[in-house]
């Protein structure tokens, strides 16, 4: 994500989560486990989120 943001000035500073950072509980486990991240991507891949299929800026509003 950093590479995407670095290549696009308008996205600089938007993607600020370090997916590899450790969980704050001190366990040493990653903040987001890879299997959860994969499941999330697979879930959203099942839906047509194109501009013609969802209300305008639905993902932006969800992020906020």
N, CA, C and O atoms as a Tripos MOL2 file, in Angstrom:
@<TRIPOS>MOLECULE
protein
  256   255    64     0     0
PROTEIN
NO_CHARGES

@<TRIPOS>ATOM
      1 N           0.8240   -1.1940    0.0000 N.3       1 UNK1
      2 CA          0.0000    0.0000    0.0000 C.3       1 UNK1
      3 C           0.8680    1.2570    0.0000 C.2       1 UNK1
      4 O           0.5210    2.2700   -0.6070 O.2       1 UNK1
      5 N           1.9930    1.1690    0.6890 N.am      2 UNK2
      6 CA          2.8760    2.3450    0.6970 C.3       2 UNK2
      7 C           3.3700    2.6730   -0.7020 C.2       2 UNK2
      8 O           3.4700    3.8400   -1.0800 O.2       2 UNK2
      9 N           3.6780    1.6290   -1.4680 N.am      3 UNK3
     10 CA          4.1630    1.8550   -2.8300 C.3       3 UNK3
     11 C           3.0960    2.5370   -3.6760 C.2       3 UNK3
     12 O           3.4130    3.4100   -4.4850 O.2       3 UNK3
     13 N           1.8330    2.1480   -3.4990 N.am      4 UNK4
     14 CA          0.7300    2.7870   -4.2270 C.3       4 UNK4
     15 C           0.6330    4.2500   -3.8290 C.2       4 UNK4
     16 O           0.5220    5.1220   -4.6910 O.2       4 UNK4
     17 N           0.6740    4.5280   -2.5240 N.am      5 UNK5
     18 CA          0.5730    5.9050   -2.0480 C.3       5 UNK5
     19 C           1.7730    6.7300   -2.5080 C.2       5 UNK5
     20 O           1.6140    7.8820   -2.9110 O.2       5 UNK5
     21 N           2.9670    6.1530   -2.4520 N.am      6 UNK6
     22 CA          4.1580    6.8790   -2.8720 C.3       6 UNK6
     23 C           4.1370    7.2170   -4.3540 C.2       6 UNK6
     24 O           4.7060    8.2250   -4.7730 O.2       6 UNK6
     25 N           3.4800    6.3720   -5.1510 N.am      7 UNK7
     26 CA          3.4120    6.5990   -6.5950 C.3       7 UNK7
     27 C           2.2960    7.5600   -6.9870 C.2       7 UNK7
     28 O           2.2190    7.9830   -8.1400 O.2       7 UNK7
     29 N           1.4300    7.9070   -6.0350 N.am      8 UNK8
     30 CA          0.2810    8.7730   -6.3230 C.3       8 UNK8
     31 C           0.1970    9.8620   -5.2580 C.2       8 UNK8
     32 O          -0.1940    9.6030   -4.1200 O.2       8 UNK8
     33 N           0.5670   11.0810   -5.6400 N.am      9 UNK9
     34 CA          0.5920   12.1740   -4.6680 C.3       9 UNK9
     35 C          -0.7280   12.3560   -3.9280 C.2       9 UNK9
     36 O          -0.7370   12.6790   -2.7410 O.2       9 UNK9
     37 N          -1.8350   12.1520   -4.6220 N.am     10 UNK10
     38 CA         -3.1370   12.3640   -3.9880 C.3      10 UNK10
     39 C          -3.4490   11.3030   -2.9200 C.2      10 UNK10
     40 O          -4.3590   11.4930   -2.1120 O.2      10 UNK10
     41 N          -2.7130   10.2070   -2.9120 N.am     11 UNK11
     42 CA         -2.9350    9.1520   -1.9110 C.3      11 UNK11
     43 C          -1.9040    9.1750   -0.7860 C.2      11 UNK11
     44 O          -1.9910    8.3830    0.1520 O.2      11 UNK11
     45 N          -0.9410   10.0680   -0.8760 N.am     12 UNK12
     46 CA          0.1020   10.1260    0.1430 C.3      12 UNK12
     47 C          -0.5230   10.4020    1.5100 C.2      12 UNK12
     48 O          -1.2620   11.3730    1.6720 O.2      12 UNK12
     49 N          -0.2310    9.5590    2.4820 N.am     13 UNK13
     50 CA         -0.7590    9.7130    3.8300 C.3      13 UNK13
     51 C          -2.1220    9.0830    4.0560 C.2      13 UNK13
     52 O          -2.6120    9.0770    5.1860 O.2      13 UNK13
     53 N          -2.7490    8.5530    3.0100 N.am     14 UNK14
     54 CA         -4.0710    7.9460    3.1540 C.3      14 UNK14
     55 C          -3.9580    6.5540    3.7640 C.2      14 UNK14
     56 O          -4.7120    6.2060    4.6730 O.2      14 UNK14
     57 N          -3.0240    5.7690    3.2680 N.am     15 UNK15
     58 CA         -2.8490    4.4000    3.7650 C.3      15 UNK15
     59 C          -1.8020    4.4160    4.8710 C.2      15 UNK15
     60 O          -0.6020    4.3480    4.6030 O.2      15 UNK15
     61 N          -2.2540    4.5060    6.0950 N.am     16 UNK16
     62 CA         -1.3040    4.6810    7.1960 C.3      16 UNK16
     63 C          -1.1800    3.4550    8.0890 C.2      16 UNK16
     64 O          -0.3410    3.4470    8.9900 O.2      16 UNK16
     65 N          -1.9750    2.4300    7.8730 N.am     17 UNK17
     66 CA         -1.9050    1.2390    8.7150 C.3      17 UNK17
     67 C          -0.7220    0.3850    8.2790 C.2      17 UNK17
     68 O          -0.5550    0.0960    7.0940 O.2      17 UNK17
     69 N           0.0900   -0.0120    9.2420 N.am     18 UNK18
     70 CA          1.1790   -0.9480    8.9710 C.3      18 UNK18
     71 C           0.6470   -2.3340    9.2960 C.2      18 UNK18
     72 O           0.5760   -2.7120   10.4660 O.2      18 UNK18
     73 N           0.2730   -3.0940    8.2730 N.am     19 UNK19
     74 CA         -0.3620   -4.3960    8.4720 C.3      19 UNK19
     75 C           0.5520   -5.3810    9.1810 C.2      19 UNK19
     76 O           0.0860   -6.3890    9.7110 O.2      19 UNK19
     77 N           1.8380   -5.1020    9.1960 N.am     20 UNK20
     78 CA          2.7940   -6.0070    9.8240 C.3      20 UNK20
     79 C           3.1450   -5.6330   11.2520 C.2      20 UNK20
     80 O           3.9110   -6.3410   11.9070 O.2      20 UNK20
     81 N           2.5960   -4.5350   11.7410 N.am     21 UNK21
     82 CA          2.9370   -4.1360   13.1100 C.3      21 UNK21
     83 C           2.3500   -5.1170   14.1110 C.2      21 UNK21
     84 O           1.3120   -5.7250   13.8480 O.2      21 UNK21
     85 N           2.9980   -5.2780   15.2480 N.am     22 UNK22
     86 CA          2.4920   -6.2210   16.2430 C.3      22 UNK22
     87 C           1.2210   -5.7110   16.9160 C.2      22 UNK22
     88 O           0.9770   -4.5060   16.9900 O.2      22 UNK22
     89 N           0.4210   -6.6530   17.4030 N.am     23 UNK23
     90 CA         -0.7930   -6.3040   18.1340 C.3      23 UNK23
     91 C          -0.4110   -5.5480   19.4090 C.2      23 UNK23
     92 O           0.6460   -5.8060   19.9840 O.2      23 UNK23
     93 N          -1.2490   -4.6300   19.8490 N.am     24 UNK24
     94 CA         -0.9130   -3.8300   21.0280 C.3      24 UNK24
     95 C          -0.9800   -4.6090   22.3450 C.2      24 UNK24
     96 O          -0.6570   -4.0550   23.3960 O.2      24 UNK24
     97 N          -1.3880   -5.8700   22.3110 N.am     25 UNK25
     98 CA         -1.5030   -6.6340   23.5580 C.3      25 UNK25
     99 C          -0.1830   -7.2330   24.0310 C.2      25 UNK25
    100 O          -0.1370   -7.9050   25.0620 O.2      25 UNK25
    101 N           0.8990   -6.9900   23.2750 N.am     26 UNK26
    102 CA          2.2080   -7.4820   23.6690 C.3      26 UNK26
    103 C           2.4510   -8.9470   23.3570 C.2      26 UNK26
    104 O           3.4710   -9.5020   23.7670 O.2      26 UNK26
    105 N           1.5440   -9.5800   22.6480 N.am     27 UNK27
    106 CA          1.6700  -11.0080   22.3350 C.3      27 UNK27
    107 C           2.7070  -11.2920   21.2540 C.2      27 UNK27
    108 O           3.1730  -12.4220   21.1080 O.2      27 UNK27
    109 N           3.0630  -10.2580   20.5000 N.am     28 UNK28
    110 CA          3.9760  -10.4550   19.3780 C.3      28 UNK28
    111 C           3.2750  -10.9060   18.1140 C.2      28 UNK28
    112 O           3.9020  -11.0070   17.0600 O.2      28 UNK28
    113 N           1.9880  -11.1770   18.2040 N.am     29 UNK29
    114 CA          1.2150  -11.5600   17.0220 C.3      29 UNK29
    115 C           0.9990  -10.3190   16.1560 C.2      29 UNK29
    116 O           1.0280   -9.1960   16.6590 O.2      29 UNK29
    117 N           0.7810  -10.5220   14.8480 N.am     30 UNK30
    118 CA          0.5370   -9.3620   13.9850 C.3      30 UNK30
    119 C          -0.7680   -8.6600   14.3330 C.2      30 UNK30
    120 O          -1.6880   -9.2720   14.8750 O.2      30 UNK30
    121 N          -0.8380   -7.3830   14.0200 N.am     31 UNK31
    122 CA         -2.0400   -6.5910   14.2780 C.3      31 UNK31
    123 C          -3.2610   -7.2450   13.6420 C.2      31 UNK31
    124 O          -4.3020   -7.3870   14.2830 O.2      31 UNK31
    125 N          -3.1290   -7.6410   12.3860 N.am     32 UNK32
    126 CA         -4.2080   -8.3260   11.6760 C.3      32 UNK32
    127 C          -3.6310   -9.6280   11.1250 C.2      32 UNK32
    128 O          -2.7030   -9.6110   10.3170 O.2      32 UNK32
    129 N          -4.1720  -10.7230   11.5540 N.am     33 UNK33
    130 CA         -3.6710  -12.0180   11.0900 C.3      33 UNK33
    131 C          -3.9370  -12.1880    9.6070 C.2      33 UNK33
    132 O          -4.9800  -11.7820    9.0940 O.2      33 UNK33
    133 N          -2.9800  -12.7910    8.9320 N.am     34 UNK34
    134 CA         -3.0580  -12.9410    7.4800 C.3      34 UNK34
    135 C          -4.3370  -13.6530    7.0630 C.2      34 UNK34
    136 O          -4.9230  -13.2890    6.0430 O.2      34 UNK34
    137 N          -4.7890  -14.6440    7.8040 N.am     35 UNK35
    138 CA         -6.0050  -15.3690    7.3980 C.3      35 UNK35
    139 C          -7.2280  -14.4600    7.4630 C.2      35 UNK35
    140 O          -8.1520  -14.6140    6.6640 O.2      35 UNK35
    141 N          -7.2470  -13.5090    8.4100 N.am     36 UNK36
    142 CA         -8.3700  -12.5670    8.4860 C.3      36 UNK36
    143 C          -8.3200  -11.5940    7.3210 C.2      36 UNK36
    144 O          -9.3450  -11.2590    6.7270 O.2      36 UNK36
    145 N          -7.1090  -11.1430    7.0020 N.am     37 UNK37
    146 CA         -6.9360  -10.2250    5.8870 C.3      37 UNK37
    147 C          -7.3650  -10.8900    4.5770 C.2      37 UNK37
    148 O          -8.0550  -10.2810    3.7600 O.2      37 UNK37
    149 N          -6.9550  -12.1310    4.3870 N.am     38 UNK38
    150 CA         -7.3330  -12.8830    3.1810 C.3      38 UNK38
    151 C          -8.8450  -13.0680    3.1190 C.2      38 UNK38
    152 O          -9.4470  -12.9130    2.0560 O.2      38 UNK38
    153 N          -9.4610  -13.4000    4.2520 N.am     39 UNK39
    154 CA        -10.9170  -13.5780    4.2940 C.3      39 UNK39
    155 C         -11.6350  -12.2800    3.9470 C.2      39 UNK39
    156 O         -12.6530  -12.3030    3.2540 O.2      39 UNK39
    157 N         -11.1190  -11.1570    4.4170 N.am     40 UNK40
    158 CA        -11.7240   -9.8600    4.1150 C.3      40 UNK40
    159 C         -11.6500   -9.5560    2.6210 C.2      40 UNK40
    160 O         -12.6350   -9.1270    2.0190 O.2      40 UNK40
    161 N         -10.4900   -9.7770    2.0330 N.am     41 UNK41
    162 CA        -10.3230   -9.5480    0.5950 C.3      41 UNK41
    163 C         -11.2400  -10.4690   -0.2040 C.2      41 UNK41
    164 O         -11.8620  -10.0340   -1.1740 O.2      41 UNK41
    165 N         -11.3280  -11.7270    0.1930 N.am     42 UNK42
    166 CA        -12.2000  -12.6670   -0.5170 C.3      42 UNK42
    167 C         -13.6610  -12.2600   -0.3930 C.2      42 UNK42
    168 O         -14.4210  -12.3870   -1.3530 O.2      42 UNK42
    169 N         -14.0590  -11.7780    0.7620 N.am     43 UNK43
    170 CA        -15.4440  -11.3340    0.9590 C.3      43 UNK43
    171 C         -15.7800  -10.1840    0.0030 C.2      43 UNK43
    172 O         -16.7990  -10.2240   -0.6870 O.2      43 UNK43
    173 N         -14.9230   -9.1660   -0.0320 N.am     44 UNK44
    174 CA        -15.2040   -8.0230   -0.8920 C.3      44 UNK44
    175 C         -15.0890   -8.3910   -2.3680 C.2      44 UNK44
    176 O         -15.7200   -7.7500   -3.2090 O.2      44 UNK44
    177 N         -14.3100   -9.3940   -2.6940 N.am     45 UNK45
    178 CA        -14.1700   -9.8320   -4.0820 C.3      45 UNK45
    179 C         -15.4640  -10.4460   -4.6100 C.2      45 UNK45
    180 O         -15.6600  -10.5240   -5.8230 O.2      45 UNK45
    181 N         -16.3400  -10.8800   -3.7190 N.am     46 UNK46
    182 CA        -17.6080  -11.4890   -4.1240 C.3      46 UNK46
    183 C         -18.6670  -10.4570   -4.5140 C.2      46 UNK46
    184 O         -19.7320  -10.8210   -5.0110 O.2      46 UNK46
    185 N         -18.3850   -9.1880   -4.2940 N.am     47 UNK47
    186 CA        -19.3700   -8.1320   -4.5310 C.3      47 UNK47
    187 C         -18.8850   -7.1760   -5.6190 C.2      47 UNK47
    188 O         -17.6980   -6.8600   -5.7020 O.2      47 UNK47
    189 N         -19.8060   -6.7320   -6.4350 N.am     48 UNK48
    190 CA        -19.4950   -5.7400   -7.4620 C.3      48 UNK48
    191 C         -19.5680   -4.3620   -6.8160 C.2      48 UNK48
    192 O         -20.6560   -3.8510   -6.5500 O.2      48 UNK48
    193 N         -18.4210   -3.7710   -6.5680 N.am     49 UNK49
    194 CA        -18.3650   -2.4630   -5.9170 C.3      49 UNK49
    195 C         -18.0170   -1.3600   -6.9040 C.2      49 UNK49
    196 O         -17.5170   -0.3050   -6.5140 O.2      49 UNK49
    197 N         -18.2790   -1.6020   -8.1690 N.am     50 UNK50
    198 CA        -17.9960   -0.5830   -9.1790 C.3      50 UNK50
    199 C         -18.9420    0.6010   -9.0030 C.2      50 UNK50
    200 O         -19.9820    0.4850   -8.3550 O.2      50 UNK50
    201 N         -18.5750    1.7230   -9.5780 N.am     51 UNK51
    202 CA        -19.3890    2.9370   -9.4600 C.3      51 UNK51
    203 C         -20.7960    2.7620  -10.0130 C.2      51 UNK51
    204 O         -21.7280    3.4270   -9.5620 O.2      51 UNK51
    205 N         -20.9550    1.8720  -10.9860 N.am     52 UNK52
    206 CA        -22.2900    1.6750  -11.5620 C.3      52 UNK52
    207 C         -23.1750    0.7830  -10.6910 C.2      52 UNK52
    208 O         -24.3870    0.7190  -10.8990 O.2      52 UNK52
    209 N         -22.5730    0.0920   -9.7120 N.am     53 UNK53
    210 CA        -23.3320   -0.8680   -8.9150 C.3      53 UNK53
    211 C         -23.6310   -0.4220   -7.4880 C.2      53 UNK53
    212 O         -24.4880   -1.0090   -6.8280 O.2      53 UNK53
    213 N         -22.9500    0.5870   -7.0120 N.am     54 UNK54
    214 CA        -23.1680    1.0580   -5.6370 C.3      54 UNK54
    215 C         -23.3370    2.5690   -5.6490 C.2      54 UNK54
    216 O         -22.8810    3.2340   -6.5790 O.2      54 UNK54
    217 N         -23.9870    3.1210   -4.6260 N.am     55 UNK55
    218 CA        -24.1180    4.5780   -4.5630 C.3      55 UNK55
    219 C         -22.7410    5.2440   -4.5790 C.2      55 UNK55
    220 O         -21.7450    4.6490   -4.1670 O.2      55 UNK55
    221 N         -22.7040    6.4610   -5.0500 N.am     56 UNK56
    222 CA        -21.4230    7.1430   -5.1710 C.3      56 UNK56
    223 C         -20.7190    7.2540   -3.8250 C.2      56 UNK56
    224 O         -21.3380    7.5890   -2.8150 O.2      56 UNK56
    225 N         -19.4440    6.9740   -3.8210 N.am     57 UNK57
    226 CA        -18.5340    7.0690   -2.6820 C.3      57 UNK57
    227 C         -18.9510    6.2180   -1.4730 C.2      57 UNK57
    228 O         -18.6940    6.6010   -0.3310 O.2      57 UNK57
    229 N         -19.5860    5.0790   -1.7150 N.am     58 UNK58
    230 CA        -20.0080    4.2220   -0.6110 C.3      58 UNK58
    231 C         -18.7980    3.7040    0.1710 C.2      58 UNK58
    232 O         -18.8620    3.5910    1.3950 O.2      58 UNK58
    233 N         -17.7070    3.3890   -0.5130 N.am     59 UNK59
    234 CA        -16.5300    2.8960    0.1970 C.3      59 UNK59
    235 C         -15.8510    4.0170    0.9910 C.2      59 UNK59
    236 O         -15.3460    3.7770    2.0880 O.2      59 UNK59
    237 N         -15.8350    5.2120    0.4590 N.am     60 UNK60
    238 CA        -15.2630    6.3510    1.1870 C.3      60 UNK60
    239 C         -16.0410    6.6420    2.4510 C.2      60 UNK60
    240 O         -15.4570    6.8990    3.5030 O.2      60 UNK60
    241 N         -17.3560    6.6020    2.3490 N.am     61 UNK61
    242 CA        -18.1870    6.8460    3.5380 C.3      61 UNK61
    243 C         -18.0140    5.7350    4.5610 C.2      61 UNK61
    244 O         -17.9970    5.9960    5.7640 O.2      61 UNK61
    245 N         -17.8860    4.5000    4.0970 N.am     62 UNK62
    246 CA        -17.6780    3.3860    5.0230 C.3      62 UNK62
    247 C         -16.3440    3.5330    5.7330 C.2      62 UNK62
    248 O         -16.2420    3.2410    6.9240 O.2      62 UNK62
    249 N         -15.3270    3.9780    5.0210 N.am     63 UNK63
    250 CA        -14.0100    4.1770    5.6170 C.3      63 UNK63
    251 C         -14.0630    5.2450    6.7060 C.2      63 UNK63
    252 O         -13.4570    5.0980    7.7680 O.2      63 UNK63
    253 N         -14.7940    6.3160    6.4240 N.am     64 UNK64
    254 CA        -14.8910    7.4110    7.3990 C.3      64 UNK64
    255 C         -15.6300    6.9520    8.6280 C.2      64 UNK64
    256 O         -15.8150    7.7300    9.5640 O.2      64 UNK64
@<TRIPOS>BOND
     1     1     2 1
     2     2     3 1
     3     3     4 2
     4     3     5 am
     5     5     6 1
     6     6     7 1
     7     7     8 2
     8     7     9 am
     9     9    10 1
    10    10    11 1
    11    11    12 2
    12    11    13 am
    13    13    14 1
    14    14    15 1
    15    15    16 2
    16    15    17 am
    17    17    18 1
    18    18    19 1
    19    19    20 2
    20    19    21 am
    21    21    22 1
    22    22    23 1
    23    23    24 2
    24    23    25 am
    25    25    26 1
    26    26    27 1
    27    27    28 2
    28    27    29 am
    29    29    30 1
    30    30    31 1
    31    31    32 2
    32    31    33 am
    33    33    34 1
    34    34    35 1
    35    35    36 2
    36    35    37 am
    37    37    38 1
    38    38    39 1
    39    39    40 2
    40    39    41 am
    41    41    42 1
    42    42    43 1
    43    43    44 2
    44    43    45 am
    45    45    46 1
    46    46    47 1
    47    47    48 2
    48    47    49 am
    49    49    50 1
    50    50    51 1
    51    51    52 2
    52    51    53 am
    53    53    54 1
    54    54    55 1
    55    55    56 2
    56    55    57 am
    57    57    58 1
    58    58    59 1
    59    59    60 2
    60    59    61 am
    61    61    62 1
    62    62    63 1
    63    63    64 2
    64    63    65 am
    65    65    66 1
    66    66    67 1
    67    67    68 2
    68    67    69 am
    69    69    70 1
    70    70    71 1
    71    71    72 2
    72    71    73 am
    73    73    74 1
    74    74    75 1
    75    75    76 2
    76    75    77 am
    77    77    78 1
    78    78    79 1
    79    79    80 2
    80    79    81 am
    81    81    82 1
    82    82    83 1
    83    83    84 2
    84    83    85 am
    85    85    86 1
    86    86    87 1
    87    87    88 2
    88    87    89 am
    89    89    90 1
    90    90    91 1
    91    91    92 2
    92    91    93 am
    93    93    94 1
    94    94    95 1
    95    95    96 2
    96    95    97 am
    97    97    98 1
    98    98    99 1
    99    99   100 2
   100    99   101 am
   101   101   102 1
   102   102   103 1
   103   103   104 2
   104   103   105 am
   105   105   106 1
   106   106   107 1
   107   107   108 2
   108   107   109 am
   109   109   110 1
   110   110   111 1
   111   111   112 2
   112   111   113 am
   113   113   114 1
   114   114   115 1
   115   115   116 2
   116   115   117 am
   117   117   118 1
   118   118   119 1
   119   119   120 2
   120   119   121 am
   121   121   122 1
   122   122   123 1
   123   123   124 2
   124   123   125 am
   125   125   126 1
   126   126   127 1
   127   127   128 2
   128   127   129 am
   129   129   130 1
   130   130   131 1
   131   131   132 2
   132   131   133 am
   133   133   134 1
   134   134   135 1
   135   135   136 2
   136   135   137 am
   137   137   138 1
   138   138   139 1
   139   139   140 2
   140   139   141 am
   141   141   142 1
   142   142   143 1
   143   143   144 2
   144   143   145 am
   145   145   146 1
   146   146   147 1
   147   147   148 2
   148   147   149 am
   149   149   150 1
   150   150   151 1
   151   151   152 2
   152   151   153 am
   153   153   154 1
   154   154   155 1
   155   155   156 2
   156   155   157 am
   157   157   158 1
   158   158   159 1
   159   159   160 2
   160   159   161 am
   161   161   162 1
   162   162   163 1
   163   163   164 2
   164   163   165 am
   165   165   166 1
   166   166   167 1
   167   167   168 2
   168   167   169 am
   169   169   170 1
   170   170   171 1
   171   171   172 2
   172   171   173 am
   173   173   174 1
   174   174   175 1
   175   175   176 2
   176   175   177 am
   177   177   178 1
   178   178   179 1
   179   179   180 2
   180   179   181 am
   181   181   182 1
   182   182   183 1
   183   183   184 2
   184   183   185 am
   185   185   186 1
   186   186   187 1
   187   187   188 2
   188   187   189 am
   189   189   190 1
   190   190   191 1
   191   191   192 2
   192   191   193 am
   193   193   194 1
   194   194   195 1
   195   195   196 2
   196   195   197 am
   197   197   198 1
   198   198   199 1
   199   199   200 2
   200   199   201 am
   201   201   202 1
   202   202   203 1
   203   203   204 2
   204   203   205 am
   205   205   206 1
   206   206   207 1
   207   207   208 2
   208   207   209 am
   209   209   210 1
   210   210   211 1
   211   211   212 2
   212   211   213 am
   213   213   214 1
   214   214   215 1
   215   215   216 2
   216   215   217 am
   217   217   218 1
   218   218   219 1
   219   219   220 2
   220   219   221 am
   221   221   222 1
   222   222   223 1
   223   223   224 2
   224   223   225 am
   225   225   226 1
   226   226   227 1
   227   227   228 2
   228   227   229 am
   229   229   230 1
   230   230   231 1
   231   231   232 2
   232   231   233 am
   233   233   234 1
   234   234   235 1
   235   235   236 2
   236   235   237 am
   237   237   238 1
   238   238   239 1
   239   239   240 2
   240   239   241 am
   241   241   242 1
   242   242   243 1
   243   243   244 2
   244   243   245 am
   245   245   246 1
   246   246   247 1
   247   247   248 2
   248   247   249 am
   249   249   250 1
   250   250   251 1
   251   251   252 2
   252   251   253 am
   253   253   254 1
   254   254   255 1
   255   255   256 2
@<TRIPOS>SUBSTRUCTURE
     1 UNK1         2 RESIDUE 1 A UNK
     2 UNK2         6 RESIDUE 1 A UNK
     3 UNK3        10 RESIDUE 1 A UNK
     4 UNK4        14 RESIDUE 1 A UNK
     5 UNK5        18 RESIDUE 1 A UNK
     6 UNK6        22 RESIDUE 1 A UNK
     7 UNK7        26 RESIDUE 1 A UNK
     8 UNK8        30 RESIDUE 1 A UNK
     9 UNK9        34 RESIDUE 1 A UNK
    10 UNK10       38 RESIDUE 1 A UNK
    11 UNK11       42 RESIDUE 1 A UNK
    12 UNK12       46 RESIDUE 1 A UNK
    13 UNK13       50 RESIDUE 1 A UNK
    14 UNK14       54 RESIDUE 1 A UNK
    15 UNK15       58 RESIDUE 1 A UNK
    16 UNK16       62 RESIDUE 1 A UNK
    17 UNK17       66 RESIDUE 1 A UNK
    18 UNK18       70 RESIDUE 1 A UNK
    19 UNK19       74 RESIDUE 1 A UNK
    20 UNK20       78 RESIDUE 1 A UNK
    21 UNK21       82 RESIDUE 1 A UNK
    22 UNK22       86 RESIDUE 1 A UNK
    23 UNK23       90 RESIDUE 1 A UNK
    24 UNK24       94 RESIDUE 1 A UNK
    25 UNK25       98 RESIDUE 1 A UNK
    26 UNK26      102 RESIDUE 1 A UNK
    27 UNK27      106 RESIDUE 1 A UNK
    28 UNK28      110 RESIDUE 1 A UNK
    29 UNK29      114 RESIDUE 1 A UNK
    30 UNK30      118 RESIDUE 1 A UNK
    31 UNK31      122 RESIDUE 1 A UNK
    32 UNK32      126 RESIDUE 1 A UNK
    33 UNK33      130 RESIDUE 1 A UNK
    34 UNK34      134 RESIDUE 1 A UNK
    35 UNK35      138 RESIDUE 1 A UNK
    36 UNK36      142 RESIDUE 1 A UNK
    37 UNK37      146 RESIDUE 1 A UNK
    38 UNK38      150 RESIDUE 1 A UNK
    39 UNK39      154 RESIDUE 1 A UNK
    40 UNK40      158 RESIDUE 1 A UNK
    41 UNK41      162 RESIDUE 1 A UNK
    42 UNK42      166 RESIDUE 1 A UNK
    43 UNK43      170 RESIDUE 1 A UNK
    44 UNK44      174 RESIDUE 1 A UNK
    45 UNK45      178 RESIDUE 1 A UNK
    46 UNK46      182 RESIDUE 1 A UNK
    47 UNK47      186 RESIDUE 1 A UNK
    48 UNK48      190 RESIDUE 1 A UNK
    49 UNK49      194 RESIDUE 1 A UNK
    50 UNK50      198 RESIDUE 1 A UNK
    51 UNK51      202 RESIDUE 1 A UNK
    52 UNK52      206 RESIDUE 1 A UNK
    53 UNK53      210 RESIDUE 1 A UNK
    54 UNK54      214 RESIDUE 1 A UNK
    55 UNK55      218 RESIDUE 1 A UNK
    56 UNK56      222 RESIDUE 1 A UNK
    57 UNK57      226 RESIDUE 1 A UNK
    58 UNK58      230 RESIDUE 1 A UNK
    59 UNK59      234 RESIDUE 1 A UNK
    60 UNK60      238 RESIDUE 1 A UNK
    61 UNK61      242 RESIDUE 1 A UNK
    62 UNK62      246 RESIDUE 1 A UNK
    63 UNK63      250 RESIDUE 1 A UNK
    64 UNK64      254 RESIDUE 1 A UNK
